[in-house]
Amino acid sequence: MSERMTAPRLGQAAPDYVPGHDLLAGKVVVVTAAAGAGIGAAVVRRVLEEGARHVVVSDTHERRLGEAREELAAEFGADRVTTRVCDVTDNVAVLELLGAAEEVGGVDVMVNNAGLGGTASITEISDADWNKVIDITLTGTMRCVRAASASMIANGKRGVVVNNASVIGWRAQEGQAHYAAAKAGVMALTRCAALDLAPHGIRVNAVSPSLAMHPFLAKVTSDELLAELEQREAFGRAAEPWEVANVMVFLASDYASYLTGEVVSVSSQHA
């Protein structure tokens, strides 16, 4: 094997942050699991920078949600941000979340970011742990797609749904059977829902990130594993959450008007 193939990849610096271009001007956007510093939070900031008229931010963590509201309101204006505590395993809570969007004109873009991972061998995982991951990551996404699309249809909107999947839905990884099954399900849900909703002019797509670095990931993952995962990336580094958010914004925008039922890989991994 050549030295070029075996040499470790040197991590490149992240590119400069991309300014907004009003890609979502006038839209009402709902984002789940969006308090904190991960992909959901990056999506909220990104859609506001892209001119969204109003963003409904949800999370299960009430304190972090309050902190996010204060920060976003100070920067973008309180009249553009609503926050709601929402557990996507509770259908009533999901309906109330979409009700909050109705108060500001109804959802135009639904971003489903809520998910739960973990590491467990298939020989050891309990039914309870399996069901929890599936309920949050897959069934929770379905509940949000169902509620958002019903709102869009009732309001006569040609809306957009963007789901957050993962490359692990395509590629095997030890100890990830529950999470991989859930994310593969999100991909299949995306494709089928796209066909169901196409007659209403509603588009449904997903992103499939590989490795996006944020504080929570760093907290629950060893330095050794993170270094190994980064070496699998062609750029030798994890994506910044906003780099994933950029692709989600593209899918939500009119630039992706003929894309539906697609899962877009946001990854520099080699196939």
N, C-alpha and C positions, 0 to 999 in steps of 0.2 A: 504494500500500500504506500502511496506517495506521501512525502512529508507534507504536501499541501493538504491532503485529505485528513491527516492525523493531527496537524497543528491546531491548538485551541484558537477559537475565534476571539479576537480582541474586541471588547465592548466599545461600541461607538457612542458618542454623545447624542442625546436626544436632539432632534431638530428644533428650530425656533417655533414658538407657539404661533399658530395661524390665526390671524384676525378674522372677525366675523364679516360676512357679506350679505346679511339680511336674507339668508336662504329660507328662514321660517317666519318671515315678517307677517304679523297679524294672527299667527296661529295660537291655539290653546293646546298646551302639551301637558300630559300626565306622565310622571316618571315614578316607578316603584323602587324601593330600596335605595333611596337617593340621599340620605343623610350620611355624613362622614366624608371620606376622602377617596372612595373607590370610583368605579366606572359610572355608577348612577349619579354621584355628585358631579362628576365631570360632564355628564350629559346635561344636567340642569344648567350649569354655568354656560355650557356651549350653546344651548338653545336660546338662552336669554341674550347672549352675544350675537346670535343670528336673528334677533329681532322678534322672537316669540312675544305675542301680546301678553300672555299669562301662562305661568307654569304652576301646576299643582304637584307639589313634592310630597311623597309619602315614604314612610318607614315604620318599622315596629318600635324603634327606639325614640321615645318621646323627648328625652333631654337633648339628644343629638339633633333631632328634628327642630327643636326650638332654637338651638344655636345656629343651625343652617338658615332658618328663616331670618334671624337677626342679621346675619352676615349678608345674605342675598338682598334683603330689603334695603340695607344701608348702601349697597353698591348699585342695585338696579331699580330700586323703588318698591315700596311696600304694595303698591297697587298692581304689581306684576307677579306677585308670589303668594300662593296659598299653601299651607301645609296641612296634612292630615295623617294621623296615625292609622296605619292599615296593615293588618295581617292577611296576606293573600290566601291563607288557608280558611279564612272566614268569608263566605260569599256575601254576607250582609255588609261586612266592612268594605269589600270590593265595590259593591253597589253604591255605598255611601261615598266612596272615593270618586266614582264617576259622577255622583250627584254634586260634589263640590265643583267639578268641571262644568256642570250644567249651569251653575250659578254665575259663571263668567262667559257663557256663550256655547258651552258644549265642547267636548274633546275633538280636536283635529288630528292629533298625533298621540298615540299610546306607546310608551316605551316600557317594556316589561323586563326589568333588570333583577327582580327578586330571585334568589336562588340560595341553596344551602349545599355545601360540600362536606368533606370529611374523608378519612382514610380508614378502611377496614377490609380485611380479606373476606372473600365470599364464604370461607369456611367459618367465619366468626361473627359476621354481621347479624344483628338481631332483626326480627320483623319490625320492631318499633323504629329502629334507626333507618331501615330501608324505606318504610312508609313515610317517615318524616321528610326525607330527602325528596322522594317522589312527590309528596303532597305540596311542598313549597315550590320546588323547582319546575315540575311539569304541570301538575294539576293547578297550582297557583297561577301559572302563566295562562292556562286554558281559561280559568275564571276571568282573568283580566281581558283576554282577547274577546271572550263572549260578551262581557259587559260593555266594553268599549265599542265593539262593532254594533251592538244593539243601539247604543246612543247615537252613533254616526248615522245608522239607517233611519232612526226616528227623526233626526235633525236634517236629513237629506244631504249629509256631508260625504264628499269623496275623501275619506280619511285615510290614515296610514297607521299601521301597527308595526313596531320594530321589536323583535324579541332578542334576548341575549342568550345565545347557545354557547358552545365551546368546542375547540378542536377535539376534546376528549370524547365528544359524541361520534367522532370518526375513527379515532386511534386508541388502541388499548393502552391502559396504564395500570400497573399493579395497585391493588387496593382501592380502585375507583369504580367498581362495578355499579354501585347505586347511583353515583353522580353521572357516570357515563351513560347509563340507561336513561336517566332523566333528561340529559342534554340531547341525546339522540332522539328522545321523544319530542323535545321542543322543536327539533329540526323537522320531524314528520308532521307535527302539529302545524308548523308554519306553512309547509307545502299544501296540506289539505285545507286549512283555513283560507289560504289564498284563493283556492278554487271556489270554495263556498261563497266568498265575499266579492269575487271579481264582478259578478253581475250588478253589484251595488256600487262599483267604482272604488272599492276599498282595497288598498294594497297591503300585503302582509309579507314581511321579509325578516331575516335574522342576521346577526353577526356571529361569527365563531372565533373568538379570541384564543390565542394560545397562552401567553403569559403577559399580564399587565400588572405592574408593580404599584402597590399602595400599602399604607401602614398596616392594615389588618392582615394582608398576606404575609408581610414580613414578620408579623407577630406570631403567626401560627405555622410558619414554615422554617425549617432549619437553614442556616447559611449554606450548608453543604448542598442541600437539595436545590436551593435557589441558584447556586452557582452552576449546578448540573443542568438545570432547566435553561438558564441563560446560554449555555454552550450549545444547546440545540437550535438556537435562533441564529439566522444568517448574520444578523447585525451584532450578535454577541451581547445583547442586552434585552431586558424586558421592554414591552411597550409602555409608554406613559398612558394613564387612563384617558387623557384627552385625545390621544391618537385613536383609540377605539371609539370614543365619542364622536370624533369627526366622521367616521364611516357611518355611524348611526344617524347623524344629522344628514349626511348625503342621502341615505335611504329614505329618510323622512321628507326630503325636499322634492321639489318638482323636477330636479335634475334626474331623479330616478323614476320618472313617471311611467316607464314601460317595464319596470322591474317588479315582479311579484312572485311569491313562492320560492325566492332565492335565499340561500345561506351563504353569506360572503365571509370568507376566511380573513380575519385580521391577524395575520401571523407572518413571521419570517422563517418559520420552520421549513425544512426540506421535506418533500413528500416521502 
